[in-house]
């Protein structure tokens, strides 16, 4: 879908039961699409293999236009949160990041804090309903 339309700016795959294959296709599509601004992957239980493909795309495609990313309700653990933040730092125009309702703990909170410091465009981060203590 992403590789077919160079002009697609919003994509919601919320609660679609996304697996490894779809995340691989999404990664490939993101590599070719430089217009997508909003990506909603809420409620999919995205696994580590899918996260790795997404992060690989972030590393390799310096032209990503993503401004909003929603990874809420995906049962992300600290390892997934850490890996995602490592990739997201390469998206220079990212403004909103939603990690609400995962299983992220203080370790992930630290890496998100570092992401906010490194990425000056990031204006809104949602970490509600995780295991992070204030």
N, CA, C and O atoms as a DFTB+ gen file, in Angstrom:
536 C
 N C O
     1  1       0.818      -1.193       0.000
     2  2       0.000       0.000       0.000
     3  2       0.865       1.261       0.000
     4  3       0.649       2.173      -0.798
     5  1       1.843       1.300       0.902
     6  2       2.695       2.484       0.985
     7  2       3.559       2.653      -0.250
     8  3       3.771       3.770      -0.721
     9  1       4.054       1.551      -0.769
    10  2       4.914       1.659      -1.944
    11  2       4.107       1.941      -3.207
    12  3       4.663       2.406      -4.201
    13  1       2.795       1.663      -3.180
    14  2       1.936       1.932      -4.336
    15  2       1.550       3.407      -4.427
    16  3       1.347       3.936      -5.520
    17  1       1.450       4.062      -3.278
    18  2       1.025       5.458      -3.268
    19  2       2.108       6.334      -2.664
    20  3       2.361       6.284      -1.461
    21  1       2.728       7.116      -3.486
    22  2       3.758       8.027      -2.994
    23  2       3.141       9.227      -2.294
    24  3       3.857      10.017      -1.678
    25  1       1.812       9.378      -2.378
    26  2       1.148      10.566      -1.853
    27  2       0.346      10.301      -0.585
    28  3      -0.238      11.232      -0.030
    29  1       0.301       9.062      -0.113
    30  2      -0.426       8.712       1.100
    31  2       0.210       9.413       2.293
    32  3       1.414       9.287       2.518
    33  1      -0.600      10.160       3.069
    34  2      -0.063      10.899       4.214
    35  2      -0.520      10.356       5.564
    36  3       0.140      10.614       6.570
    37  1      -1.632       9.610       5.621
    38  2      -2.154       9.054       6.863
    39  2      -2.459       7.572       6.649
    40  3      -3.072       7.196       5.649
    41  1      -2.028       6.733       7.597
    42  2      -2.317       5.312       7.522
    43  2      -2.640       4.800       8.916
    44  3      -1.831       4.913       9.837
    45  1      -3.842       4.232       9.059
    46  2      -4.240       3.626      10.324
    47  2      -4.448       2.134      10.108
    48  3      -5.270       1.712       9.295
    49  1      -3.682       1.348      10.856
    50  2      -3.827      -0.104      10.867
    51  2      -4.154      -0.546      12.294
    52  3      -3.743      -1.620      12.735
    53  1      -4.896       0.293      13.001
    54  2      -5.242       0.028      14.387
    55  2      -6.070      -1.246      14.504
    56  3      -7.013      -1.465      13.744
    57  1      -5.700      -2.079      15.469
    58  2      -6.427      -3.308      15.799
    59  2      -6.658      -4.205      14.589
    60  3      -7.748      -4.753      14.420
    61  1      -5.653      -4.355      13.762
    62  2      -5.754      -5.193      12.558
    63  2      -5.041      -6.535      12.715
    64  3      -4.973      -7.308      11.760
    65  1      -4.515      -6.819      13.886
    66  2      -3.829      -8.084      14.091
    67  2      -2.544      -8.202      13.281
    68  3      -2.226      -9.267      12.752
    69  1      -1.823      -7.115      13.192
    70  2      -0.602      -7.072      12.390
    71  2       0.425      -8.076      12.911
    72  3       0.706      -8.138      14.108
    73  1       0.969      -8.848      11.999
    74  2       2.023      -9.806      12.324
    75  2       3.325      -9.413      11.671
    76  3       3.475      -8.313      11.138
    77  1       4.259     -10.337      11.727
    78  2       5.596     -10.089      11.193
    79  2       5.557      -9.729       9.716
    80  3       6.250      -8.806       9.288
    81  1       4.757     -10.445       8.929
    82  2       4.711     -10.218       7.481
    83  2       4.228      -8.811       7.146
    84  3       4.783      -8.153       6.266
    85  1       3.200      -8.356       7.845
    86  2       2.661      -7.009       7.589
    87  2       3.673      -5.951       8.011
    88  3       3.830      -4.938       7.329
    89  1       4.366      -6.178       9.137
    90  2       5.383      -5.220       9.573
    91  2       6.545      -5.170       8.577
    92  3       7.115      -4.104       8.343
    93  1       6.897      -6.313       7.993
    94  2       7.938      -6.329       6.962
    95  2       7.487      -5.516       5.751
    96  3       8.252      -4.715       5.213
    97  1       6.232      -5.728       5.323
    98  2       5.694      -4.970       4.186
    99  2       5.607      -3.487       4.515
   100  3       5.884      -2.643       3.663
   101  1       5.222      -3.165       5.749
   102  2       5.151      -1.773       6.176
   103  2       6.537      -1.135       6.138
   104  3       6.691      -0.002       5.680
   105  1       7.536      -1.859       6.617
   106  2       8.910      -1.362       6.572
   107  2       9.370      -1.094       5.156
   108  3       9.987      -0.064       4.882
   109  1       9.075      -2.014       4.257
   110  2       9.438      -1.829       2.847
   111  2       8.711      -0.635       2.253
   112  3       9.301       0.153       1.513
   113  1       7.431      -0.502       2.574
   114  2       6.649       0.625       2.070
   115  2       7.156       1.958       2.595
   116  3       7.227       2.937       1.853
   117  1       7.509       1.996       3.877
   118  2       8.048       3.225       4.462
   119  2       9.373       3.615       3.825
   120  3       9.711       4.795       3.730
   121  1      10.109       2.614       3.396
   122  2      11.385       2.902       2.753
   123  2      11.176       3.644       1.438
   124  3      12.024       4.438       1.031
   125  1      10.047       3.388       0.772
   126  2       9.762       4.013      -0.521
   127  2       8.888       5.260      -0.404
   128  3       8.906       6.116      -1.288
   129  1       8.125       5.366       0.680
   130  2       7.187       6.478       0.840
   131  2       7.804       7.554       1.723
   132  3       8.161       7.293       2.873
   133  1       7.929       8.758       1.185
   134  2       8.496       9.866       1.962
   135  2       7.438      10.908       2.316
   136  3       7.779      11.991       2.793
   137  1       6.163      10.598       2.091
   138  2       5.072      11.546       2.360
   139  2       4.258      11.205       3.606
   140  3       3.593      12.079       4.162
   141  1       4.300       9.941       4.057
   142  2       3.474       9.518       5.176
   143  2       3.805      10.325       6.427
   144  3       4.962      10.391       6.842
   145  1       2.782      10.940       7.029
   146  2       2.976      11.780       8.207
   147  2       2.393      11.165       9.478
   148  3       2.901      11.408      10.573
   149  1       1.326      10.367       9.340
   150  2       0.657       9.790      10.505
   151  2       0.570       8.280      10.330
   152  3       0.049       7.786       9.330
   153  1       1.090       7.551      11.323
   154  2       1.053       6.090      11.307
   155  2       0.438       5.612      12.614
   156  3       0.970       5.881      13.691
   157  1      -0.676       4.906      12.519
   158  2      -1.378       4.398      13.695
   159  2      -1.325       2.873      13.690
   160  3      -1.939       2.221      12.845
   161  1      -0.584       2.319      14.640
   162  2      -0.460       0.873      14.793
   163  2      -1.034       0.422      16.135
   164  3      -0.616      -0.601      16.679
   165  1      -1.977       1.172      16.660
   166  2      -2.569       0.920      17.975
   167  2      -3.216      -0.470      18.037
   168  3      -3.894      -0.902      17.105
   169  1      -2.985      -1.148      19.155
   170  2      -3.698      -2.385      19.467
   171  2      -3.387      -3.571      18.581
   172  3      -4.296      -4.313      18.211
   173  1      -2.129      -3.770      18.230
   174  2      -1.775      -4.869      17.336
   175  2      -0.866      -5.927      17.934
   176  3      -0.618      -6.948      17.292
   177  1      -0.368      -5.722      19.124
   178  2       0.569      -6.659      19.747
   179  2       1.768      -6.919      18.840
   180  3       2.141      -8.065      18.590
   181  1       2.349      -5.854      18.366
   182  2       3.498      -5.934      17.462
   183  2       4.656      -6.619      18.186
   184  3       5.000      -6.246      19.307
   185  1       5.240      -7.597      17.557
   186  2       6.335      -8.380      18.140
   187  2       7.698      -7.796      17.769
   188  3       7.796      -6.884      16.949
   189  1       8.746      -8.342      18.389
   190  2      10.103      -7.817      18.186
   191  2      10.557      -7.858      16.730
   192  3      11.213      -6.922      16.271
   193  1      10.226      -8.917      15.991
   194  2      10.637      -8.985      14.584
   195  2      10.060      -7.823      13.786
   196  3      10.746      -7.239      12.947
   197  1       8.808      -7.489      14.046
   198  2       8.182      -6.361      13.364
   199  2       8.806      -5.039      13.759
   200  3       8.987      -4.154      12.923
   201  1       9.130      -4.907      15.017
   202  2       9.781      -3.687      15.504
   203  2      11.152      -3.533      14.854
   204  3      11.537      -2.432      14.462
   205  1      11.879      -4.626      14.741
   206  2      13.209      -4.574      14.126
   207  2      13.132      -4.084      12.683
   208  3      13.985      -3.310      12.249
   209  1      12.131      -4.521      11.943
   210  2      11.981      -4.087      10.551
   211  2      11.645      -2.596      10.491
   212  3      12.181      -1.873       9.651
   213  1      10.772      -2.142      11.365
   214  2      10.407      -0.728      11.418
   215  2      11.638       0.122      11.738
   216  3      11.869       1.150      11.101
   217  1      12.414      -0.305      12.712
   218  2      13.613       0.433      13.119
   219  2      14.647       0.446      11.997
   220  3      15.303       1.463      11.769
   221  1      14.796      -0.666      11.304
   222  2      15.724      -0.724      10.165
   223  2      15.369       0.333       9.134
   224  3      16.249       0.984       8.572
   225  1      14.086       0.499       8.889
   226  2      13.626       1.520       7.944
   227  2      13.978       2.913       8.446
   228  3      14.417       3.763       7.671
   229  1      13.789       3.151       9.738
   230  2      14.126       4.463      10.312
   231  2      15.604       4.778      10.125
   232  3      15.968       5.911       9.810
   233  1      16.453       3.773      10.319
   234  2      17.896       3.952      10.146
   235  2      18.246       4.267       8.698
   236  3      19.087       5.125       8.430
   237  1      17.602       3.573       7.766
   238  2      18.002       3.634       6.366
   239  2      17.323       4.720       5.554
   240  3      17.859       5.135       4.526
   241  1      16.168       5.192       5.977
   242  2      15.446       6.186       5.193
   243  2      15.460       7.529       5.920
   244  3      14.605       7.794       6.766
   245  1      16.410       8.352       5.595
   246  2      16.543       9.668       6.221
   247  2      15.489      10.668       5.768
   248  3      15.465      11.801       6.248
   249  1      14.616      10.261       4.847
   250  2      13.602      11.169       4.315
   251  2      12.209      10.900       4.884
   252  3      11.225      11.424       4.361
   253  1      12.105      10.102       5.933
   254  2      10.797       9.828       6.525
   255  2      10.154      11.125       6.988
   256  3      10.799      11.952       7.632
   257  1       8.872      11.299       6.655
   258  2       8.151      12.522       7.006
   259  2       7.224      12.318       8.199
   260  3       6.400      13.185       8.491
   261  1       7.343      11.188       8.892
   262  2       6.434      10.876       9.991
   263  2       6.446      11.952      11.066
   264  3       7.498      12.343      11.572
   265  1       5.243      12.422      11.401
   266  2       5.077      13.414      12.459
   267  2       4.397      12.805      13.681
   268  3       4.648      13.220      14.812
   269  1       3.526      11.810      13.443
   270  2       2.798      11.166      14.535
   271  2       2.886       9.655      14.387
   272  3       2.628       9.105      13.317
   273  1       3.257       8.991      15.483
   274  2       3.313       7.534      15.502
   275  2       2.587       7.044      16.752
   276  3       2.849       7.508      17.861
   277  1       1.673       6.098      16.550
   278  2       0.905       5.532      17.656
   279  2       1.224       4.046      17.785
   280  3       0.814       3.241      16.948
   281  1       1.959       3.688      18.836
   282  2       2.266       2.300      19.159
   283  2       1.535       1.908      20.443
   284  3       1.986       1.001      21.143
   285  1       0.420       2.564      20.773
   286  2      -0.288       2.269      22.015
   287  2      -0.946       0.891      21.953
   288  3      -1.250       0.370      20.880
   289  1      -1.155       0.319      23.144
   290  2      -1.846      -0.966      23.305
   291  2      -1.208      -2.085      22.487
   292  3      -1.922      -2.882      21.878
   293  1       0.124      -2.160      22.461
   294  2       0.826      -3.193      21.716
   295  2       1.595      -4.162      22.598
   296  3       2.332      -5.000      22.077
   297  1       1.453      -4.080      23.904
   298  2       2.165      -4.925      24.854
   299  2       3.681      -4.855      24.658
   300  3       4.390      -5.853      24.795
   301  1       4.152      -3.662      24.338
   302  2       5.602      -3.472      24.171
   303  2       6.300      -3.625      25.509
   304  3       5.858      -3.071      26.515
   305  1       7.381      -4.370      25.517
   306  2       8.209      -4.514      26.709
   307  2       9.379      -3.532      26.611
   308  3       9.491      -2.788      25.636
   309  1      10.235      -3.533      27.610
   310  2      11.368      -2.609      27.618
   311  2      12.285      -2.798      26.418
   312  3      12.773      -1.820      25.853
   313  1      12.522      -4.036      26.028
   314  2      13.394      -4.294      24.887
   315  2      12.813      -3.675      23.620
   316  3      13.547      -3.071      22.839
   317  1      11.505      -3.817      23.403
   318  2      10.848      -3.216      22.246
   319  2      10.846      -1.701      22.306
   320  3      11.087      -1.035      21.299
   321  1      10.574      -1.152      23.484
   322  2      10.590       0.300      23.657
   323  2      11.963       0.885      23.408
   324  3      12.098       1.930      22.772
   325  1      12.984       0.205      23.914
   326  2      14.368       0.645      23.713
   327  2      14.717       0.659      22.224
   328  3      15.249       1.641      21.707
   329  1      14.410      -0.438      21.553
   330  2      14.724      -0.559      20.133
   331  2      13.978       0.488      19.306
   332  3      14.558       1.104      18.412
   333  1      12.697       0.689      19.604
   334  2      11.928       1.705      18.882
   335  2      12.518       3.094      19.059
   336  3      12.660       3.838      18.088
   337  1      12.857       3.445      20.277
   338  2      13.417       4.776      20.527
   339  2      14.750       4.967      19.814
   340  3      15.051       6.070      19.357
   341  1      15.540       3.925      19.715
   342  2      16.806       4.015      18.985
   343  2      16.550       4.352      17.516
   344  3      17.302       5.124      16.921
   345  1      15.511       3.788      16.932
   346  2      15.175       4.084      15.540
   347  2      14.475       5.412      15.361
   348  3      14.719       6.119      14.384
   349  1      13.599       5.758      16.304
   350  2      12.813       6.988      16.183
   351  2      13.657       8.249      16.253
   352  3      13.239       9.300      15.766
   353  1      14.836       8.163      16.850
   354  2      15.678       9.354      16.933
   355  2      16.140       9.826      15.556
   356  3      16.599      10.959      15.412
   357  1      16.023       8.971      14.550
   358  2      16.422       9.336      13.192
   359  2      15.304       9.997      12.395
   360  3      15.515      10.412      11.255
   361  1      14.110      10.096      12.992
   362  2      13.000      10.768      12.322
   363  2      12.984      12.209      12.818
   364  3      12.454      12.500      13.891
   365  1      13.554      13.087      12.048
   366  2      13.809      14.452      12.521
   367  2      12.554      15.290      12.727
   368  3      12.582      16.226      13.526
   369  1      11.466      14.995      12.048
   370  2      10.256      15.807      12.173
   371  2       9.195      15.220      13.085
   372  3       8.076      15.732      13.139
   373  1       9.526      14.149      13.807
   374  2       8.559      13.489      14.679
   375  2       8.088      14.443      15.776
   376  3       8.898      15.009      16.511
   377  1       6.769      14.613      15.875
   378  2       6.191      15.541      16.855
   379  2       5.432      14.835      17.969
   380  3       5.436      15.302      19.108
   381  1       4.775      13.708      17.657
   382  2       3.924      13.028      18.626
   383  2       4.220      11.540      18.642
   384  3       4.280      10.892      17.597
   385  1       4.404      11.007      19.847
   386  2       4.688       9.587      20.030
   387  2       3.768       9.047      21.116
   388  3       3.726       9.577      22.226
   389  1       3.027       7.981      20.786
   390  2       2.084       7.408      21.741
   391  2       2.491       5.978      22.077
   392  3       2.427       5.085      21.232
   393  1       2.913       5.775      23.333
   394  2       3.256       4.455      23.857
   395  2       2.265       4.046      24.957
   396  3       2.583       3.181      25.773
   397  1       1.090       4.644      24.992
   398  2       0.110       4.409      26.054
   399  2      -0.290       2.934      26.121
   400  3      -0.489       2.284      25.094
   401  1      -0.405       2.419      27.349
   402  2      -0.972       1.098      27.561
   403  2      -0.098      -0.062      27.129
   404  3      -0.610      -1.062      26.625
   405  1       1.194       0.045      27.314
   406  2       2.106      -1.059      27.038
   407  2       2.650      -1.567      28.373
   408  3       2.074      -1.271      29.421
   409  1       3.729      -2.312      28.354
   410  2       4.333      -2.793      29.602
   411  2       5.731      -2.218      29.772
   412  3       6.646      -2.907      30.223
   413  1       5.885      -0.967      29.412
   414  2       7.175      -0.290      29.534
   415  2       7.429       0.077      30.990
   416  3       6.518       0.511      31.695
   417  1       8.669      -0.099      31.438
   418  2       9.028       0.233      32.818
   419  2       9.983       1.425      32.830
   420  3      10.130       2.127      31.830
   421  1      10.622       1.640      33.963
   422  2      11.500       2.795      34.124
   423  2      12.672       2.783      33.144
   424  3      13.144       3.845      32.738
   425  1      13.141       1.606      32.762
   426  2      14.225       1.505      31.779
   427  2      13.804       2.164      30.458
   428  3      14.574       2.908      29.851
   429  1      12.594       1.882      30.032
   430  2      12.077       2.512      28.810
   431  2      11.855       4.006      29.016
   432  3      12.070       4.806      28.105
   433  1      11.427       4.370      30.204
   434  2      11.242       5.784      30.509
   435  2      12.524       6.570      30.334
   436  3      12.509       7.707      29.861
   437  1      13.644       5.956      30.720
   438  2      14.948       6.609      30.567
   439  2      15.308       6.816      29.102
   440  3      15.801       7.882      28.734
   441  1      15.070       5.816      28.262
   442  2      15.426       5.950      26.845
   443  2      14.474       6.915      26.139
   444  3      14.888       7.618      25.217
   445  1      13.208       6.961      26.553
   446  2      12.279       7.938      25.987
   447  2      12.715       9.344      26.374
   448  3      12.652      10.265      25.559
   449  1      13.153       9.506      27.609
   450  2      13.657      10.799      28.057
   451  2      14.845      11.253      27.217
   452  3      14.947      12.425      26.856
   453  1      15.734      10.329      26.910
   454  2      16.880      10.636      26.049
   455  2      16.420      11.005      24.639
   456  3      16.974      11.919      24.028
   457  1      15.416      10.304      24.121
   458  2      14.864      10.611      22.801
   459  2      14.308      12.036      22.765
   460  3      14.518      12.762      21.793
   461  1      13.612      12.428      23.804
   462  2      13.045      13.783      23.878
   463  2      14.164      14.830      23.877
   464  3      14.031      15.881      23.251
   465  1      15.247      14.546      24.568
   466  2      16.377      15.477      24.601
   467  2      17.060      15.594      23.243
   468  3      17.474      16.682      22.844
   469  1      17.177      14.468      22.533
   470  2      17.883      14.448      21.245
   471  2      17.034      14.941      20.085
   472  3      17.563      15.503      19.127
   473  1      15.739      14.740      20.159
   474  2      14.845      15.086      19.053
   475  2      14.037      16.320      19.435
   476  3      13.003      16.207      20.093
   477  1      14.498      17.484      19.031
   478  2      13.880      18.758      19.413
   479  2      12.486      18.972      18.828
   480  3      11.738      19.813      19.325
   481  1      12.123      18.227      17.783
   482  2      10.798      18.388      17.178
   483  2       9.723      17.654      17.971
   484  3       8.537      17.938      17.799
   485  1      10.109      16.716      18.834
   486  2       9.154      15.913      19.588
   487  2       8.461      16.775      20.642
   488  3       9.091      17.236      21.594
   489  1       7.155      16.986      20.460
   490  2       6.387      17.886      21.318
   491  2       5.484      17.161      22.307
   492  3       5.182      17.690      23.377
   493  1       5.045      15.937      21.950
   494  2       4.084      15.230      22.793
   495  2       4.439      13.752      22.858
   496  3       4.582      13.092      21.829
   497  1       4.580      13.235      24.084
   498  2       4.849      11.820      24.310
   499  2       3.845      11.317      25.339
   500  3       3.698      11.906      26.410
   501  1       3.158      10.232      25.013
   502  2       2.172       9.653      25.924
   503  2       2.694       8.318      26.442
   504  3       2.871       7.369      25.678
   505  1       2.939       8.258      27.746
   506  2       3.406       7.037      28.400
   507  2       2.406       6.542      29.444
   508  3       2.761       5.732      30.301
   509  1       1.174       7.014      29.383
   510  2       0.147       6.609      30.345
   511  2      -0.047       5.102      30.329
   512  3       0.184       4.443      29.316
   513  1      -0.476       4.565      31.467
   514  2      -0.820       3.155      31.618
   515  2       0.329       2.218      31.262
   516  3       0.127       1.195      30.607
   517  1       1.526       2.572      31.696
   518  2       2.692       1.715      31.616
   519  2       3.161       1.430      33.036
   520  3       2.454       1.754      33.989
   521  1       4.316       0.842      33.196
   522  2       4.847       0.515      34.507
   523  2       5.880       1.528      34.966
   524  3       6.687       1.241      35.851
   525  1       5.858       2.705      34.373
   526  2       6.814       3.763      34.694
   527  2       6.306       4.549      35.892
   528  3       5.174       5.033      35.899
   529  1       7.146       4.668      36.895
   530  2       6.782       5.430      38.096
   531  2       7.202       6.874      37.930
   532  3       8.253       7.140      37.347
   533  1       6.396       7.838      38.436
   534  2       6.766       9.260      38.312
   535  2       7.968       9.622      39.168
   536  3       8.399      10.775      39.173
